[in-house]
Amino acid sequence: MDVRPQVDVHDLISTTPVCDVCPDKSPRWFALYTMPQSEQSVVRHLNARGIESFLPTYESIHVWKNRQRVNVVRPLFPSYVFVRIHAAARGSALGSPGALRIVGNCQGPVPVPETEIEFLRSDFCRKRAEPYLDLVIGKKVRIKDGPMQGVQGTLVQKKNSLRFVLTIALINQNAALEVRADDLEPVLN
């Protein structure tokens, strides 16, 4: 005769928050790593599932073999899409074709700060941002005025103009944009 303790289904439901970083259970922005060159497809599938997503892009001029110049829209951070979800609902985002994993650490997915997403979505950033692949060790600065007030980054120089480099540390990607020197202040350690 098999004697097993009876377990009520309601005892299995946890009342503790699922995500330690978002105990209020509000949706947060996460970086979703995708297969190469499938960012647009992943965004379409996420939108079809009703998941808010964001793919920062920039325009570049591409010259074809026949010397024809074409404006091409490319992802600012190749192979990354940002999704706004509850940490517990990450399975629905990962179920999209082309989505590989949500960026995080050994404890689970790590949300991207809301200020960085707001900065990337701003009209100011949309017109001036471009990928910055070769991060030069420079001075840490903070933007003190305007729509990006409080955003920190690295200051570099390119073609006689100052460039502000935003680094999203979670995905180890960078974006550069032009700023005026009087809009910046040094960050003290």
PEZI-V678032 format. One line per field, one symbol per residue. psi: psi as a letter, one per 40 degrees, with the letter a starting at -180 (. if undefined). burial: 1 if it has 24 or more other C-alpha atoms within 12 Angstrom, else 0. A space follows every 50 residues. Layout:
psi=???
burial=???
This chain:
psi=hhhiihhhdddehieiidhdegeefiiihihhhiihffddddddddddef hhihhhiihihhhideehhhhhhihdghehihihiiddfddddeehhehd ihhaaeeaihihhdddddddeidddddeiiigdghhhahhihheiaefhe hiaihihhfeiihhhhhgddefiihiihiideeiiihh.
burial=00000000000000000010110000111111110001110110110000 11111111000000000000000111111111111111010111010111 11100000111100011011100011011111000000011110000100 111111000000111111011011111110001110000
